[in-house]
Amino acid sequence: MSSGISEVSMTSGISEVIVTADDPTWLADFTRTLVEERLCACAQHITPIRSVYRWEGDIQDATEVRVALHTRSQLVPQLIERIEREHPYEVPCVLAISIDDASPAYVEWVRTETGSGG
């Protein structure tokens, strides 16, 4: 009995990279550049978010923005390096999550938009 999930989606080869920042304009401009350069297929912004964290011994409670970048897994190291180099934070939140199951059509779209279709 088929689960309805194709072999393509079970080995998608795509990832979601999550990034947070305190400046929505900077993050929107930065992620637009990443899409233009085909380092990611899309950037889904969530704003605002509330971040509570410890920094330099103090508890911080800050309003931030968050973006989920969809890209080919093989581009993740390049994307992380770029984010760390250009992000205004000393230690930016950058999380990469491998996507195991996804719509085959969406997987193909991400691959195409990041320069590796089919």
Biopython code that builds the backbone (N, CA, C, O; Angstrom):
import numpy as np
from Bio.PDB.StructureBuilder import StructureBuilder

atoms = [
    (1, "MET", "N", (0.838, -1.183, 0.000)),
    (1, "MET", "CA", (0.000, 0.000, 0.000)),
    (1, "MET", "C", (0.882, 1.245, 0.000)),
    (1, "MET", "O", (1.791, 1.358, 0.822)),
    (2, "SER", "N", (0.630, 2.154, -0.886)),
    (2, "SER", "CA", (1.443, 3.357, -1.030)),
    (2, "SER", "C", (1.040, 4.410, -0.011)),
    (2, "SER", "O", (-0.141, 4.590, 0.286)),
    (3, "SER", "N", (2.044, 5.104, 0.521)),
    (3, "SER", "CA", (1.778, 6.175, 1.477)),
    (3, "SER", "C", (1.432, 7.482, 0.779)),
    (3, "SER", "O", (1.052, 8.446, 1.444)),
    (4, "GLY", "N", (1.554, 7.539, -0.535)),
    (4, "GLY", "CA", (1.286, 8.762, -1.268)),
    (4, "GLY", "C", (2.494, 9.687, -1.340)),
    (4, "GLY", "O", (2.423, 10.746, -1.964)),
    (5, "ILE", "N", (3.600, 9.303, -0.713)),
    (5, "ILE", "CA", (4.815, 10.113, -0.750)),
    (5, "ILE", "C", (5.775, 9.436, -1.716)),
    (5, "ILE", "O", (6.106, 8.261, -1.559)),
    (6, "SER", "N", (6.214, 10.184, -2.710)),
    (6, "SER", "CA", (7.081, 9.597, -3.725)),
    (6, "SER", "C", (8.505, 9.450, -3.209)),
    (6, "SER", "O", (8.857, 9.986, -2.158)),
    (7, "GLU", "N", (9.306, 8.730, -3.950)),
    (7, "GLU", "CA", (10.720, 8.566, -3.605)),
    (7, "GLU", "C", (11.447, 9.911, -3.609)),
    (7, "GLU", "O", (12.369, 10.119, -2.820)),
    (8, "VAL", "N", (11.038, 10.821, -4.491)),
    (8, "VAL", "CA", (11.683, 12.130, -4.545)),
    (8, "VAL", "C", (11.559, 12.831, -3.200)),
    (8, "VAL", "O", (12.534, 13.398, -2.707)),
    (9, "SER", "N", (10.360, 12.799, -2.594)),
    (9, "SER", "CA", (10.167, 13.530, -1.353)),
    (9, "SER", "C", (10.887, 12.875, -0.180)),
    (9, "SER", "O", (11.224, 13.560, 0.786)),
    (10, "MET", "N", (11.132, 11.575, -0.238)),
    (10, "MET", "CA", (11.791, 10.880, 0.865)),
    (10, "MET", "C", (13.293, 11.162, 0.892)),
    (10, "MET", "O", (13.934, 10.983, 1.928)),
    (11, "THR", "N", (13.843, 11.589, -0.197)),
    (11, "THR", "CA", (15.257, 11.958, -0.274)),
    (11, "THR", "C", (15.341, 13.305, -0.978)),
    (11, "THR", "O", (15.954, 13.426, -2.038)),
    (12, "SER", "N", (14.725, 14.307, -0.383)),
    (12, "SER", "CA", (14.505, 15.571, -1.074)),
    (12, "SER", "C", (15.777, 16.331, -1.410)),
    (12, "SER", "O", (15.852, 16.964, -2.463)),
    (13, "GLY", "N", (16.779, 16.284, -0.538)),
    (13, "GLY", "CA", (17.989, 17.056, -0.789)),
    (13, "GLY", "C", (17.805, 18.547, -0.592)),
    (13, "GLY", "O", (18.630, 19.344, -1.040)),
    (14, "ILE", "N", (16.710, 18.933, 0.088)),
    (14, "ILE", "CA", (16.521, 20.344, 0.388)),
    (14, "ILE", "C", (16.521, 20.551, 1.902)),
    (14, "ILE", "O", (16.300, 19.623, 2.680)),
    (15, "SER", "N", (16.775, 21.795, 2.286)),
    (15, "SER", "CA", (16.834, 22.162, 3.700)),
    (15, "SER", "C", (16.127, 23.483, 3.920)),
    (15, "SER", "O", (15.923, 24.272, 2.997)),
    (16, "GLU", "N", (15.758, 23.698, 5.180)),
    (16, "GLU", "CA", (15.241, 24.988, 5.612)),
    (16, "GLU", "C", (16.278, 25.596, 6.541)),
    (16, "GLU", "O", (16.714, 24.956, 7.497)),
    (17, "VAL", "N", (16.668, 26.819, 6.263)),
    (17, "VAL", "CA", (17.632, 27.535, 7.096)),
    (17, "VAL", "C", (16.886, 28.680, 7.766)),
    (17, "VAL", "O", (16.325, 29.548, 7.098)),
    (18, "ILE", "N", (16.887, 28.670, 9.088)),
    (18, "ILE", "CA", (16.184, 29.670, 9.881)),
    (18, "ILE", "C", (17.187, 30.707, 10.377)),
    (18, "ILE", "O", (18.266, 30.364, 10.858)),
    (19, "VAL", "N", (16.816, 31.970, 10.253)),
    (19, "VAL", "CA", (17.666, 33.077, 10.679)),
    (19, "VAL", "C", (16.787, 34.099, 11.400)),
    (19, "VAL", "O", (15.652, 34.347, 10.992)),
    (20, "THR", "N", (17.320, 34.691, 12.477)),
    (20, "THR", "CA", (16.621, 35.775, 13.150)),
    (20, "THR", "C", (17.470, 37.036, 13.097)),
    (20, "THR", "O", (18.689, 36.975, 12.935)),
    (21, "ALA", "N", (16.809, 38.182, 13.237)),
    (21, "ALA", "CA", (17.495, 39.476, 13.255)),
    (21, "ALA", "C", (16.582, 40.490, 13.942)),
    (21, "ALA", "O", (15.386, 40.254, 14.111)),
    (22, "ASP", "N", (17.166, 41.617, 14.332)),
    (22, "ASP", "CA", (16.357, 42.645, 14.979)),
    (22, "ASP", "C", (15.858, 43.713, 14.016)),
    (22, "ASP", "O", (15.029, 44.543, 14.390)),
    (23, "ASP", "N", (16.349, 43.703, 12.787)),
    (23, "ASP", "CA", (15.996, 44.732, 11.811)),
    (23, "ASP", "C", (15.271, 44.101, 10.627)),
    (23, "ASP", "O", (15.905, 43.463, 9.786)),
    (24, "PRO", "N", (13.936, 44.272, 10.551)),
    (24, "PRO", "CA", (13.183, 43.641, 9.463)),
    (24, "PRO", "C", (13.591, 44.113, 8.072)),
    (24, "PRO", "O", (13.552, 43.333, 7.120)),
    (25, "THR", "N", (13.980, 45.373, 7.942)),
    (25, "THR", "CA", (14.386, 45.886, 6.635)),
    (25, "THR", "C", (15.694, 45.249, 6.191)),
    (25, "THR", "O", (15.835, 44.842, 5.037)),
    (26, "TRP", "N", (16.655, 45.163, 7.113)),
    (26, "TRP", "CA", (17.921, 44.519, 6.769)),
    (26, "TRP", "C", (17.688, 43.068, 6.353)),
    (26, "TRP", "O", (18.228, 42.617, 5.342)),
    (27, "LEU", "N", (16.888, 42.336, 7.129)),
    (27, "LEU", "CA", (16.663, 40.924, 6.831)),
    (27, "LEU", "C", (15.940, 40.751, 5.503)),
    (27, "LEU", "O", (16.281, 39.852, 4.735)),
    (28, "ALA", "N", (14.949, 41.591, 5.216)),
    (28, "ALA", "CA", (14.235, 41.504, 3.935)),
    (28, "ALA", "C", (15.173, 41.792, 2.762)),
    (28, "ALA", "O", (15.157, 41.078, 1.759)),
    (29, "ASP", "N", (15.987, 42.836, 2.893)),
    (29, "ASP", "CA", (16.932, 43.171, 1.821)),
    (29, "ASP", "C", (17.970, 42.065, 1.628)),
    (29, "ASP", "O", (18.287, 41.686, 0.501)),
    (30, "PHE", "N", (18.491, 41.556, 2.739)),
    (30, "PHE", "CA", (19.499, 40.498, 2.686)),
    (30, "PHE", "C", (18.938, 39.238, 2.032)),
    (30, "PHE", "O", (19.583, 38.643, 1.169)),
    (31, "THR", "N", (17.736, 38.833, 2.442)),
    (31, "THR", "CA", (17.178, 37.598, 1.888)),
    (31, "THR", "C", (16.754, 37.782, 0.434)),
    (31, "THR", "O", (16.796, 36.829, -0.345)),
    (32, "ARG", "N", (16.351, 38.977, 0.065)),
    (32, "ARG", "CA", (16.045, 39.223, -1.352)),
    (32, "ARG", "C", (17.301, 38.995, -2.198)),
    (32, "ARG", "O", (17.227, 38.417, -3.282)),
    (33, "THR", "N", (18.450, 39.452, -1.697)),
    (33, "THR", "CA", (19.719, 39.241, -2.394)),
    (33, "THR", "C", (20.029, 37.746, -2.505)),
    (33, "THR", "O", (20.491, 37.284, -3.548)),
    (34, "LEU", "N", (19.777, 36.995, -1.436)),
    (34, "LEU", "CA", (20.032, 35.546, -1.473)),
    (34, "LEU", "C", (19.166, 34.862, -2.526)),
    (34, "LEU", "O", (19.629, 33.953, -3.214)),
    (35, "VAL", "N", (17.914, 35.291, -2.655)),
    (35, "VAL", "CA", (17.033, 34.727, -3.688)),
    (35, "VAL", "C", (17.529, 35.138, -5.071)),
    (35, "VAL", "O", (17.590, 34.309, -5.980)),
    (36, "GLU", "N", (17.883, 36.414, -5.235)),
    (36, "GLU", "CA", (18.392, 36.880, -6.531)),
    (36, "GLU", "C", (19.629, 36.102, -6.951)),
    (36, "GLU", "O", (19.807, 35.807, -8.132)),
    (37, "GLU", "N", (20.486, 35.767, -5.990)),
    (37, "GLU", "CA", (21.722, 35.036, -6.285)),
    (37, "GLU", "C", (21.523, 33.517, -6.320)),
    (37, "GLU", "O", (22.483, 32.765, -6.491)),
    (38, "ARG", "N", (20.284, 33.074, -6.158)),
    (38, "ARG", "CA", (19.912, 31.660, -6.217)),
    (38, "ARG", "C", (20.547, 30.814, -5.112)),
    (38, "ARG", "O", (20.727, 29.607, -5.277)),
    (39, "LEU", "N", (20.886, 31.448, -3.982)),
    (39, "LEU", "CA", (21.345, 30.673, -2.821)),
    (39, "LEU", "C", (20.167, 30.053, -2.081)),
    (39, "LEU", "O", (20.336, 29.099, -1.322)),
    (40, "CYS", "N", (18.982, 30.594, -2.302)),
    (40, "CYS", "CA", (17.756, 29.983, -1.772)),
    (40, "CYS", "C", (16.627, 30.267, -2.760)),
    (40, "CYS", "O", (16.679, 31.223, -3.534)),
    (41, "ALA", "N", (15.625, 29.425, -2.711)),
    (41, "ALA", "CA", (14.500, 29.575, -3.633)),
    (41, "ALA", "C", (13.477, 30.580, -3.118)),
    (41, "ALA", "O", (12.827, 31.275, -3.899)),
    (42, "CYS", "N", (13.341, 30.649, -1.799)),
    (42, "CYS", "CA", (12.392, 31.586, -1.222)),
    (42, "CYS", "C", (12.796, 31.926, 0.202)),
    (42, "CYS", "O", (13.604, 31.239, 0.827)),
    (43, "ALA", "N", (12.206, 33.011, 0.697)),
    (43, "ALA", "CA", (12.446, 33.469, 2.054)),
    (43, "ALA", "C", (11.089, 33.809, 2.657)),
    (43, "ALA", "O", (10.438, 34.766, 2.237)),
    (44, "GLN", "N", (10.663, 33.021, 3.646)),
    (44, "GLN", "CA", (9.365, 33.230, 4.277)),
    (44, "GLN", "C", (9.572, 33.934, 5.614)),
    (44, "GLN", "O", (10.066, 33.342, 6.573)),
    (45, "HIS", "N", (9.187, 35.204, 5.660)),
    (45, "HIS", "CA", (9.406, 36.040, 6.837)),
    (45, "HIS", "C", (8.250, 35.919, 7.824)),
    (45, "HIS", "O", (7.080, 35.907, 7.441)),
    (46, "ILE", "N", (8.604, 35.831, 9.092)),
    (46, "ILE", "CA", (7.639, 35.814, 10.185)),
    (46, "ILE", "C", (8.000, 36.997, 11.077)),
    (46, "ILE", "O", (9.124, 37.099, 11.569)),
    (47, "THR", "N", (7.045, 37.877, 11.277)),
    (47, "THR", "CA", (7.323, 39.061, 12.071)),
    (47, "THR", "C", (6.077, 39.501, 12.813)),
    (47, "THR", "O", (4.983, 39.355, 12.266)),
    (48, "PRO", "N", (6.169, 40.011, 13.978)),
    (48, "PRO", "CA", (7.345, 39.944, 14.840)),
    (48, "PRO", "C", (7.373, 38.627, 15.615)),
    (48, "PRO", "O", (6.371, 37.918, 15.703)),
    (49, "ILE", "N", (8.529, 38.323, 16.164)),
    (49, "ILE", "CA", (8.648, 37.224, 17.115)),
    (49, "ILE", "C", (9.237, 37.802, 18.393)),
    (49, "ILE", "O", (9.882, 38.850, 18.376)),
    (50, "ARG", "N", (9.009, 37.118, 19.482)),
    (50, "ARG", "CA", (9.577, 37.536, 20.766)),
    (50, "ARG", "C", (10.652, 36.532, 21.133)),
    (50, "ARG", "O", (10.383, 35.334, 21.228)),
    (51, "SER", "N", (11.865, 37.013, 21.339)),
    (51, "SER", "CA", (12.990, 36.154, 21.688)),
    (51, "SER", "C", (13.423, 36.450, 23.122)),
    (51, "SER", "O", (13.683, 37.597, 23.483)),
    (52, "VAL", "N", (13.494, 35.405, 23.922)),
    (52, "VAL", "CA", (13.993, 35.510, 25.287)),
    (52, "VAL", "C", (15.235, 34.632, 25.357)),
    (52, "VAL", "O", (15.171, 33.434, 25.080)),
    (53, "TYR", "N", (16.367, 35.229, 25.729)),
    (53, "TYR", "CA", (17.632, 34.504, 25.707)),
    (53, "TYR", "C", (18.622, 35.152, 26.670)),
    (53, "TYR", "O", (18.446, 36.293, 27.096)),
    (54, "ARG", "N", (19.658, 34.400, 26.998)),
    (54, "ARG", "CA", (20.724, 34.932, 27.838)),
    (54, "ARG", "C", (21.857, 35.412, 26.929)),
    (54, "ARG", "O", (22.302, 34.683, 26.042)),
    (55, "TRP", "N", (22.320, 36.644, 27.157)),
    (55, "TRP", "CA", (23.442, 37.194, 26.401)),
    (55, "TRP", "C", (24.330, 37.970, 27.362)),
    (55, "TRP", "O", (23.891, 38.897, 28.043)),
    (56, "GLU", "N", (25.590, 37.560, 27.393)),
    (56, "GLU", "CA", (26.593, 38.185, 28.246)),
    (56, "GLU", "C", (26.123, 38.284, 29.697)),
    (56, "GLU", "O", (26.322, 39.303, 30.358)),
    (57, "GLY", "N", (25.493, 37.203, 30.183)),
    (57, "GLY", "CA", (25.084, 37.097, 31.578)),
    (57, "GLY", "C", (23.730, 37.690, 31.921)),
    (57, "GLY", "O", (23.256, 37.517, 33.043)),
    (58, "ASP", "N", (23.098, 38.381, 30.991)),
    (58, "ASP", "CA", (21.800, 39.004, 31.261)),
    (58, "ASP", "C", (20.716, 38.349, 30.418)),
    (58, "ASP", "O", (20.953, 37.930, 29.285)),
    (59, "ILE", "N", (19.515, 38.271, 31.000)),
    (59, "ILE", "CA", (18.368, 37.758, 30.248)),
    (59, "ILE", "C", (17.834, 38.883, 29.367)),
    (59, "ILE", "O", (17.516, 39.970, 29.848)),
    (60, "GLN", "N", (17.742, 38.604, 28.084)),
    (60, "GLN", "CA", (17.225, 39.560, 27.106)),
    (60, "GLN", "C", (15.797, 39.171, 26.718)),
    (60, "GLN", "O", (15.464, 37.987, 26.682)),
    (61, "ASP", "N", (14.971, 40.148, 26.435)),
    (61, "ASP", "CA", (13.603, 39.941, 25.975)),
    (61, "ASP", "C", (13.409, 40.916, 24.825)),
    (61, "ASP", "O", (13.174, 42.105, 25.044)),
    (62, "ALA", "N", (13.508, 40.416, 23.605)),
    (62, "ALA", "CA", (13.594, 41.311, 22.451)),
    (62, "ALA", "C", (12.591, 40.939, 21.358)),
    (62, "ALA", "O", (12.200, 39.780, 21.217)),
    (63, "THR", "N", (12.196, 41.933, 20.606)),
    (63, "THR", "CA", (11.393, 41.719, 19.404)),
    (63, "THR", "C", (12.354, 41.524, 18.238)),
    (63, "THR", "O", (13.260, 42.328, 18.019)),
    (64, "GLU", "N", (12.142, 40.449, 17.500)),
    (64, "GLU", "CA", (12.964, 40.144, 16.339)),
    (64, "GLU", "C", (12.072, 39.733, 15.183)),
    (64, "GLU", "O", (10.850, 39.670, 15.314)),
    (65, "VAL", "N", (12.690, 39.458, 14.064)),
    (65, "VAL", "CA", (12.029, 38.882, 12.896)),
    (65, "VAL", "C", (12.727, 37.569, 12.590)),
    (65, "VAL", "O", (13.886, 37.368, 12.954)),
    (66, "ARG", "N", (12.023, 36.690, 11.928)),
    (66, "ARG", "CA", (12.547, 35.358, 11.616)),
    (66, "ARG", "C", (12.252, 35.064, 10.157)),
    (66, "ARG", "O", (11.207, 35.442, 9.627)),
    (67, "VAL", "N", (13.187, 34.387, 9.524)),
    (67, "VAL", "CA", (12.976, 33.987, 8.142)),
    (67, "VAL", "C", (13.329, 32.511, 8.000)),
    (67, "VAL", "O", (14.254, 32.012, 8.641)),
    (68, "ALA", "N", (12.574, 31.827, 7.150)),
    (68, "ALA", "CA", (12.861, 30.442, 6.782)),
    (68, "ALA", "C", (13.262, 30.456, 5.308)),
    (68, "ALA", "O", (12.476, 30.821, 4.434)),
    (69, "LEU", "N", (14.500, 30.052, 5.058)),
    (69, "LEU", "CA", (15.032, 30.008, 3.699)),
    (69, "LEU", "C", (14.967, 28.576, 3.189)),
    (69, "LEU", "O", (15.388, 27.658, 3.894)),
    (70, "HIS", "N", (14.458, 28.363, 1.999)),
    (70, "HIS", "CA", (14.396, 27.025, 1.410)),
    (70, "HIS", "C", (15.451, 26.929, 0.318)),
    (70, "HIS", "O", (15.503, 27.745, -0.602)),
    (71, "THR", "N", (16.299, 25.898, 0.449)),
    (71, "THR", "CA", (17.450, 25.775, -0.438)),
    (71, "THR", "C", (17.841, 24.318, -0.619)),
    (71, "THR", "O", (17.325, 23.437, 0.069)),
    (72, "ARG", "N", (18.757, 24.070, -1.552)),
    (72, "ARG", "CA", (19.338, 22.733, -1.694)),
    (72, "ARG", "C", (20.270, 22.493, -0.516)),
    (72, "ARG", "O", (20.982, 23.405, -0.093)),
    (73, "SER", "N", (20.274, 21.287, 0.014)),
    (73, "SER", "CA", (21.111, 20.956, 1.172)),
    (73, "SER", "C", (22.581, 21.220, 0.903)),
    (73, "SER", "O", (23.310, 21.615, 1.812)),
    (74, "GLN", "N", (23.030, 21.010, -0.322)),
    (74, "GLN", "CA", (24.441, 21.212, -0.620)),
    (74, "GLN", "C", (24.839, 22.686, -0.577)),
    (74, "GLN", "O", (26.030, 22.994, -0.529)),
    (75, "LEU", "N", (23.866, 23.605, -0.593)),
    (75, "LEU", "CA", (24.168, 25.031, -0.499)),
    (75, "LEU", "C", (24.204, 25.532, 0.947)),
    (75, "LEU", "O", (24.603, 26.670, 1.193)),
    (76, "VAL", "N", (23.793, 24.697, 1.904)),
    (76, "VAL", "CA", (23.706, 25.136, 3.300)),
    (76, "VAL", "C", (25.037, 25.663, 3.835)),
    (76, "VAL", "O", (25.038, 26.739, 4.432)),
    (77, "PRO", "N", (26.169, 24.977, 3.662)),
    (77, "PRO", "CA", (27.427, 25.537, 4.189)),
    (77, "PRO", "C", (27.751, 26.918, 3.627)),
    (77, "PRO", "O", (28.202, 27.794, 4.365)),
    (78, "GLN", "N", (27.529, 27.122, 2.335)),
    (78, "GLN", "CA", (27.782, 28.414, 1.704)),
    (78, "GLN", "C", (26.832, 29.474, 2.261)),
    (78, "GLN", "O", (27.231, 30.614, 2.500)),
    (79, "LEU", "N", (25.582, 29.089, 2.464)),
    (79, "LEU", "CA", (24.580, 30.002, 3.000)),
    (79, "LEU", "C", (24.919, 30.396, 4.439)),
    (79, "LEU", "O", (24.833, 31.572, 4.795)),
    (80, "ILE", "N", (25.300, 29.429, 5.260)),
    (80, "ILE", "CA", (25.669, 29.725, 6.650)),
    (80, "ILE", "C", (26.870, 30.670, 6.691)),
    (80, "ILE", "O", (26.876, 31.634, 7.456)),
    (81, "GLU", "N", (27.870, 30.399, 5.880)),
    (81, "GLU", "CA", (29.061, 31.255, 5.852)),
    (81, "GLU", "C", (28.676, 32.678, 5.460)),
    (81, "GLU", "O", (29.170, 33.638, 6.052)),
    (82, "ARG", "N", (27.814, 32.819, 4.484)),
    (82, "ARG", "CA", (27.382, 34.141, 4.021)),
    (82, "ARG", "C", (26.610, 34.874, 5.112)),
    (82, "ARG", "O", (26.837, 36.061, 5.346)),
    (83, "ILE", "N", (25.703, 34.174, 5.776)),
    (83, "ILE", "CA", (24.921, 34.783, 6.849)),
    (83, "ILE", "C", (25.837, 35.228, 7.981)),
    (83, "ILE", "O", (25.718, 36.354, 8.465)),
    (84, "GLU", "N", (26.742, 34.364, 8.406)),
    (84, "GLU", "CA", (27.649, 34.722, 9.498)),
    (84, "GLU", "C", (28.534, 35.916, 9.135)),
    (84, "GLU", "O", (28.856, 36.729, 10.002)),
    (85, "ARG", "N", (28.925, 36.029, 7.879)),
    (85, "ARG", "CA", (29.791, 37.120, 7.433)),
    (85, "ARG", "C", (29.043, 38.453, 7.381)),
    (85, "ARG", "O", (29.605, 39.491, 7.729)),
    (86, "GLU", "N", (27.772, 38.430, 6.945)),
    (86, "GLU", "CA", (27.056, 39.681, 6.689)),
    (86, "GLU", "C", (26.049, 40.079, 7.764)),
    (86, "GLU", "O", (25.570, 41.214, 7.772)),
    (87, "HIS", "N", (25.726, 39.168, 8.663)),
    (87, "HIS", "CA", (24.723, 39.454, 9.696)),
    (87, "HIS", "C", (25.276, 40.460, 10.695)),
    (87, "HIS", "O", (26.451, 40.388, 11.055)),
    (88, "PRO", "N", (24.445, 41.399, 11.150)),
    (88, "PRO", "CA", (24.934, 42.396, 12.110)),
    (88, "PRO", "C", (25.181, 41.852, 13.522)),
    (88, "PRO", "O", (25.883, 42.494, 14.304)),
    (89, "TYR", "N", (24.628, 40.698, 13.865)),
    (89, "TYR", "CA", (24.837, 40.135, 15.200)),
    (89, "TYR", "C", (26.225, 39.510, 15.304)),
    (89, "TYR", "O", (26.760, 38.992, 14.323)),
    (90, "GLU", "N", (26.790, 39.566, 16.481)),
    (90, "GLU", "CA", (28.057, 38.897, 16.756)),
    (90, "GLU", "C", (27.890, 37.376, 16.635)),
    (90, "GLU", "O", (28.759, 36.690, 16.097)),
    (91, "VAL", "N", (26.764, 36.860, 17.143)),
    (91, "VAL", "CA", (26.446, 35.428, 17.075)),
    (91, "VAL", "C", (25.005, 35.290, 16.573)),
    (91, "VAL", "O", (24.078, 35.206, 17.378)),
    (92, "PRO", "N", (24.812, 35.266, 15.265)),
    (92, "PRO", "CA", (23.439, 35.157, 14.747)),
    (92, "PRO", "C", (22.862, 33.750, 14.945)),
    (92, "PRO", "O", (23.588, 32.756, 14.953)),
    (93, "CYS", "N", (21.548, 33.700, 15.104)),
    (93, "CYS", "CA", (20.839, 32.421, 15.129)),
    (93, "CYS", "C", (20.735, 31.942, 13.685)),
    (93, "CYS", "O", (20.082, 32.576, 12.856)),
    (94, "VAL", "N", (21.383, 30.819, 13.393)),
    (94, "VAL", "CA", (21.322, 30.205, 12.061)),
    (94, "VAL", "C", (21.148, 28.711, 12.291)),
    (94, "VAL", "O", (22.055, 28.045, 12.791)),
    (95, "LEU", "N", (19.989, 28.188, 11.927)),
    (95, "LEU", "CA", (19.684, 26.775, 12.111)),
    (95, "LEU", "C", (19.333, 26.157, 10.770)),
    (95, "LEU", "O", (18.510, 26.702, 10.036)),
    (96, "ALA", "N", (19.938, 25.040, 10.444)),
    (96, "ALA", "CA", (19.637, 24.350, 9.190)),
    (96, "ALA", "C", (18.953, 23.029, 9.519)),
    (96, "ALA", "O", (19.445, 22.240, 10.325)),
    (97, "ILE", "N", (17.818, 22.806, 8.883)),
    (97, "ILE", "CA", (17.023, 21.602, 9.105)),
    (97, "ILE", "C", (16.865, 20.878, 7.772)),
    (97, "ILE", "O", (16.356, 21.449, 6.808)),
    (98, "SER", "N", (17.301, 19.625, 7.720)),
    (98, "SER", "CA", (17.119, 18.821, 6.509)),
    (98, "SER", "C", (15.656, 18.434, 6.376)),
    (98, "SER", "O", (15.015, 18.053, 7.355)),
    (99, "ILE", "N", (15.137, 18.530, 5.179)),
    (99, "ILE", "CA", (13.745, 18.188, 4.903)),
    (99, "ILE", "C", (13.708, 16.790, 4.296)),
    (99, "ILE", "O", (14.213, 16.564, 3.196)),
    (100, "ASP", "N", (13.108, 15.865, 5.023)),
    (100, "ASP", "CA", (13.003, 14.492, 4.532)),
    (100, "ASP", "C", (11.771, 14.291, 3.662)),
    (100, "ASP", "O", (11.848, 13.652, 2.613)),
    (101, "ASP", "N", (10.654, 14.823, 4.086)),
    (101, "ASP", "CA", (9.390, 14.645, 3.370)),
    (101, "ASP", "C", (8.900, 15.997, 2.872)),
    (101, "ASP", "O", (8.862, 16.970, 3.626)),
    (102, "ALA", "N", (8.530, 16.050, 1.608)),
    (102, "ALA", "CA", (8.035, 17.293, 1.018)),
    (102, "ALA", "C", (7.283, 16.974, -0.260)),
    (102, "ALA", "O", (7.414, 15.888, -0.825)),
    (103, "SER", "N", (6.512, 17.916, -0.693)),
    (103, "SER", "CA", (5.829, 17.777, -1.967)),
    (103, "SER", "C", (6.866, 17.641, -3.078)),
    (103, "SER", "O", (7.736, 18.503, -3.202)),
    (104, "PRO", "N", (6.798, 16.595, -3.880)),
    (104, "PRO", "CA", (7.775, 16.430, -4.965)),
    (104, "PRO", "C", (7.845, 17.647, -5.890)),
    (104, "PRO", "O", (8.928, 18.023, -6.339)),
    (105, "ALA", "N", (6.714, 18.252, -6.172)),
    (105, "ALA", "CA", (6.712, 19.423, -7.052)),
    (105, "ALA", "C", (7.445, 20.589, -6.390)),
    (105, "ALA", "O", (8.155, 21.335, -7.066)),
    (106, "TYR", "N", (7.282, 20.753, -5.081)),
    (106, "TYR", "CA", (7.969, 21.838, -4.378)),
    (106, "TYR", "C", (9.470, 21.582, -4.341)),
    (106, "TYR", "O", (10.270, 22.498, -4.533)),
    (107, "VAL", "N", (9.844, 20.336, -4.095)),
    (107, "VAL", "CA", (11.272, 19.971, -4.089)),
    (107, "VAL", "C", (11.894, 20.320, -5.438)),
    (107, "VAL", "O", (12.972, 20.913, -5.487)),
    (108, "GLU", "N", (11.237, 19.965, -6.511)),
    (108, "GLU", "CA", (11.763, 20.251, -7.846)),
    (108, "GLU", "C", (11.849, 21.752, -8.084)),
    (108, "GLU", "O", (12.800, 22.229, -8.703)),
    (109, "TRP", "N", (10.857, 22.503, -7.594)),
    (109, "TRP", "CA", (10.883, 23.956, -7.746)),
    (109, "TRP", "C", (12.086, 24.545, -7.004)),
    (109, "TRP", "O", (12.795, 25.389, -7.553)),
    (110, "VAL", "N", (12.325, 24.109, -5.761)),
    (110, "VAL", "CA", (13.476, 24.599, -5.000)),
    (110, "VAL", "C", (14.770, 24.275, -5.743)),
    (110, "VAL", "O", (15.652, 25.127, -5.857)),
    (111, "ARG", "N", (14.883, 23.063, -6.240)),
    (111, "ARG", "CA", (16.092, 22.672, -6.985)),
    (111, "ARG", "C", (16.277, 23.543, -8.223)),
    (111, "ARG", "O", (17.385, 23.999, -8.506)),
    (112, "THR", "N", (15.216, 23.770, -8.944)),
    (112, "THR", "CA", (15.294, 24.598, -10.152)),
    (112, "THR", "C", (15.686, 26.031, -9.810)),
    (112, "THR", "O", (16.560, 26.608, -10.457)),
    (113, "GLU", "N", (15.051, 26.599, -8.807)),
    (113, "GLU", "CA", (15.297, 27.999, -8.459)),
    (113, "GLU", "C", (16.675, 28.224, -7.830)),
    (113, "GLU", "O", (17.149, 29.358, -7.768)),
    (114, "THR", "N", (17.312, 27.161, -7.370)),
    (114, "THR", "CA", (18.655, 27.303, -6.805)),
    (114, "THR", "C", (19.718, 26.768, -7.759)),
    (114, "THR", "O", (20.863, 26.527, -7.376)),
    (115, "GLY", "N", (19.305, 26.593, -9.007)),
    (115, "GLY", "CA", (20.276, 26.275, -10.046)),
    (115, "GLY", "C", (20.552, 24.821, -10.289)),
    (115, "GLY", "O", (21.520, 24.490, -10.974)),
    (116, "SER", "N", (19.728, 23.922, -9.745)),
    (116, "SER", "CA", (19.952, 22.490, -9.974)),
    (116, "SER", "C", (18.630, 21.779, -10.181)),
    (116, "SER", "O", (18.231, 20.948, -9.365)),
    (117, "GLY", "N", (17.958, 22.096, -11.256)),
    (117, "GLY", "CA", (16.659, 21.486, -11.545)),
    (117, "GLY", "C", (16.785, 20.031, -11.928)),
    (117, "GLY", "O", (17.783, 19.588, -12.496)),
    (118, "GLY", "N", (15.718, 19.293, -11.589)),
    (118, "GLY", "CA", (15.606, 17.888, -11.990)),
    (118, "GLY", "C", (16.576, 17.083, -11.331)),
    (118, "GLY", "O", (16.626, 15.872, -11.550)),
]
sb = StructureBuilder()
sb.init_structure("model")
sb.init_model(0)
sb.init_chain("A")
sb.init_seg("    ")
for serial, (resi, resn, name, xyz) in enumerate(atoms, 1):
    if name == "N":
        sb.init_residue(resn, " ", resi, " ")
    sb.init_atom(name, np.array(xyz, "f"), 0.0, 1.0, " ", f" {name:<3s}", serial, name[0])
structure = sb.get_structure()
